[in-house]
Amino acid sequence: MMADTEDMKKMHLLVTPHQNKKLPIYRWYHFNHSFSRDLVWYLIDKFELNSQSIILDPF
């Protein structure tokens, strides 16, 4: 699946933890290999997942 330009712009911001710096709890500990909290919600919407979908957390 190829991402269009608009998706690429959005993903550019979401694949880094920089947006989390303004959020309580998420800024408690800095982890270099983390991503934005909103990335998960973005992907759930993009792939039209629902409460019956299974999402695996590799961590």
Helices and strands as residue ranges (DSSP letters): H 5-14, G 17-22, H 37-46
